[in-house]
Amino acid sequence: MVRPYFSRMTYPNVAPSSVPGDLASGVAAAVERYRRDGDVGLIFDALRALAAGKPAADLIAAASPYLEMPEVVIPMYEIVVDASPSNAQAMVVLANAYWLTGRGPDVVGALASRAIAADAKNRGAWHLWALADASVRGRVERWTTVVEHFPNDHLARAALADNATSLASDEQDPLALDLAITTYEWLLSQTKQTAQRLALESTLETLRKWKL
């Protein structure tokens, strides 16, 4: 039951009035042009030019309406991270945008590790660090570490269970199968939603029949 990982980041709310007017209008114009022509290089160049020399707080505020657009986040948050190397949340936002655009596990993992070093309580940083390991066994080990740090993190538990299932299937690993089953059982014990319970019960029924 391997699911794709979708990062659910919590971003600070920024009042539109806190964004300098010229910066806000410039970003809006660049986004509108990009939506018309789809030229990634052009929007990157335009936003980098707009962002050059601006305070990091202003760039974060200006980018906040477009956090679902990596094409906006990457050029602006690269400057934010360079200007604020201890801002763990900015690193997480940038790493997530890199992941969504396929930058690869090495780049994402390195940035996530920097974010953890800056703020070990940033759960998004830990999630991206675990996600970025290139091997399924490595991801199982990393998600296990995340769960140890955040025992009640349901998303981390689900990712651990899914990756353990993949490892059990790929390598016929009985320990990984046991880990998947016990983790899904924990998730089942914690959920009250009927649809989720039915899905978990179905998954557990299947896994318990596996013969490795």
C-alpha positions as CSV (number, residue, x, y, z in Angstrom):
1,M,0.0,0.0,0.0
2,V,2.7,2.4,-1.0
3,R,1.4,6.0,-1.2
4,P,3.1,9.0,-2.8
5,Y,4.3,11.5,-0.2
6,F,2.7,14.9,-0.3
7,S,4.3,17.3,2.0
8,R,1.7,19.2,4.2
9,M,3.7,22.2,5.3
10,T,2.5,24.8,7.8
11,Y,3.5,28.2,6.5
12,P,3.2,31.4,8.5
13,N,0.2,33.6,7.5
14,V,1.5,36.9,6.1
15,A,-0.8,39.9,5.8
16,P,-0.8,41.3,2.2
17,S,-0.2,44.8,3.6
18,S,3.2,43.6,4.9
19,V,4.5,43.1,1.3
20,P,6.0,46.2,-0.4
21,G,3.7,47.2,-3.2
22,D,6.4,47.2,-5.9
23,L,7.6,43.7,-5.0
24,A,4.0,42.3,-4.7
25,S,3.0,43.7,-8.1
26,G,6.2,42.6,-9.7
27,V,5.8,39.0,-8.5
28,A,2.1,39.1,-9.6
29,A,3.1,40.3,-13.0
30,A,5.8,37.6,-13.4
31,V,3.3,34.9,-12.4
32,E,0.7,36.1,-14.8
33,R,3.1,36.2,-17.6
34,Y,4.3,32.7,-16.7
35,R,0.7,31.4,-16.7
36,R,0.4,32.7,-20.3
37,D,3.7,31.6,-21.8
38,G,4.9,28.8,-19.5
39,D,8.5,30.0,-19.8
40,V,10.2,28.7,-16.6
41,G,13.5,30.4,-17.4
42,L,11.8,33.7,-17.8
43,I,10.0,33.6,-14.5
44,F,13.1,32.5,-12.7
45,D,15.1,35.4,-14.2
46,A,12.3,37.9,-13.5
47,L,11.9,36.8,-9.9
48,R,15.6,36.7,-9.2
49,A,16.0,40.2,-10.5
50,L,13.0,41.4,-8.3
51,A,14.4,39.6,-5.2
52,A,17.9,40.8,-5.5
53,G,18.8,42.9,-2.5
54,K,15.4,42.7,-0.8
55,P,15.0,41.8,2.9
56,A,14.3,38.1,3.4
57,A,11.1,38.9,5.3
58,D,9.8,40.8,2.3
59,L,10.6,38.0,0.0
60,I,8.8,35.4,2.2
61,A,5.8,37.7,2.4
62,A,5.7,38.3,-1.4
63,A,6.0,34.6,-2.1
64,S,3.4,33.5,0.4
65,P,0.4,33.6,-2.1
66,Y,2.3,31.3,-4.4
67,L,3.7,28.6,-2.2
68,E,2.1,25.9,-4.3
69,M,4.2,27.1,-7.3
70,P,7.8,25.8,-7.2
71,E,8.5,28.2,-10.1
72,V,8.0,31.1,-7.6
73,V,9.3,29.5,-4.5
74,I,12.7,28.3,-5.9
75,P,14.1,31.6,-7.2
76,M,12.9,33.6,-4.2
77,Y,13.6,31.2,-1.5
78,E,17.1,30.5,-2.8
79,I,17.8,34.1,-2.0
80,V,16.0,33.9,1.4
81,V,18.1,30.8,2.4
82,D,21.3,32.5,1.3
83,A,20.4,35.6,3.3
84,S,19.1,33.6,6.4
85,P,21.2,30.5,6.7
86,S,19.7,29.6,10.1
87,N,16.1,29.8,8.9
88,A,15.0,26.2,9.1
89,Q,11.5,26.8,7.8
90,A,12.8,28.6,4.7
91,M,15.1,25.6,4.0
92,V,12.1,23.3,4.3
93,V,10.0,25.3,1.9
94,L,12.8,25.4,-0.6
95,A,13.6,21.7,-0.2
96,N,10.0,20.8,-0.7
97,A,9.9,22.9,-3.9
98,Y,13.1,21.2,-5.1
99,W,11.5,17.8,-4.4
100,L,8.3,18.6,-6.3
101,T,10.4,19.6,-9.4
102,G,12.6,16.5,-9.3
103,R,15.8,18.0,-8.1
104,G,16.8,14.6,-6.7
105,P,17.4,13.1,-3.2
106,D,21.0,14.4,-2.8
107,V,20.0,18.1,-3.1
108,V,16.8,17.7,-1.0
109,G,18.5,15.6,1.6
110,A,21.4,18.0,2.1
111,L,19.0,21.0,2.5
112,A,16.8,19.0,4.9
113,S,19.8,18.0,7.0
114,R,20.8,21.7,7.2
115,A,17.3,22.5,8.4
116,I,17.4,19.8,11.1
117,A,20.7,21.2,12.3
118,A,19.2,24.7,12.5
119,D,16.0,23.5,14.2
120,A,15.7,19.9,15.3
121,K,12.0,20.4,16.1
122,N,11.1,21.2,12.6
123,R,9.0,18.1,11.6
124,G,8.9,19.1,7.9
125,A,12.7,19.0,7.8
126,W,12.7,15.4,9.2
127,H,10.1,14.3,6.7
128,L,12.0,15.6,3.7
129,W,15.2,14.1,5.1
130,A,13.6,10.7,5.4
131,L,11.9,11.0,2.0
132,A,15.1,11.9,0.3
133,D,17.0,8.7,0.9
134,A,17.6,7.0,-2.5
135,S,17.1,3.4,-1.2
136,V,14.0,1.8,0.3
137,R,16.0,0.3,3.1
138,G,17.5,3.7,3.8
139,R,14.1,5.3,3.9
140,V,12.8,2.6,6.3
141,E,15.7,3.4,8.6
142,R,15.2,7.2,8.3
143,W,11.4,7.0,8.9
144,T,12.1,4.8,12.0
145,T,14.3,7.7,13.3
146,V,11.6,10.2,12.6
147,V,9.0,8.1,14.4
148,E,11.4,7.9,17.4
149,H,11.6,11.7,17.5
150,F,7.9,12.2,16.9
151,P,6.0,9.1,18.2
152,N,2.6,10.5,17.5
153,D,3.3,11.6,13.9
154,H,0.8,9.7,11.9
155,L,2.2,10.7,8.6
156,A,5.6,9.5,9.5
157,R,4.2,6.2,10.8
158,A,2.3,5.8,7.5
159,A,5.4,6.5,5.5
160,L,7.3,4.0,7.6
161,A,4.7,1.3,7.1
162,D,4.5,1.9,3.4
163,N,8.3,1.8,2.9
164,A,8.6,-1.3,5.1
165,T,6.0,-3.0,2.9
166,S,8.0,-2.2,-0.2
167,L,11.2,-3.5,1.5
168,A,9.5,-6.7,2.5
169,S,8.2,-7.2,-1.1
170,D,11.4,-6.2,-2.9
171,E,13.8,-8.1,-0.7
172,Q,11.6,-10.8,0.9
173,D,12.5,-9.4,4.3
174,P,10.5,-10.9,7.1
175,L,11.6,-8.3,9.6
176,A,10.4,-5.5,7.3
177,L,7.1,-7.3,7.0
178,D,6.8,-7.5,10.8
179,L,7.6,-3.8,11.0
180,A,5.0,-2.9,8.4
181,I,2.3,-5.0,10.2
182,T,3.0,-3.6,13.6
183,T,3.1,0.0,12.3
184,Y,-0.2,-0.4,10.4
185,E,-1.7,-2.0,13.6
186,W,-0.7,1.1,15.5
187,L,-2.3,3.4,12.9
188,L,-5.5,1.3,13.0
189,S,-5.6,1.7,16.8
190,Q,-5.4,5.4,16.5
191,T,-7.9,6.2,13.7
192,K,-11.7,6.5,14.1
193,Q,-12.5,7.3,10.5
194,T,-14.4,4.5,8.9
195,A,-12.8,4.8,5.4
196,Q,-9.3,4.8,6.9
197,R,-10.1,1.9,9.2
198,L,-11.4,-0.2,6.3
199,A,-8.3,0.6,4.2
200,L,-6.0,-0.3,7.1
201,E,-7.9,-3.5,7.9
202,S,-7.7,-4.6,4.2
203,T,-4.0,-3.9,4.1
204,L,-3.3,-5.8,7.3
205,E,-5.4,-8.8,6.0
206,T,-3.3,-8.9,2.9
207,L,0.1,-8.5,4.7
208,R,-0.7,-11.2,7.2
209,K,-1.2,-13.7,4.4
210,W,2.3,-13.0,2.9
211,K,4.7,-15.9,3.1
212,L,8.3,-14.7,2.8
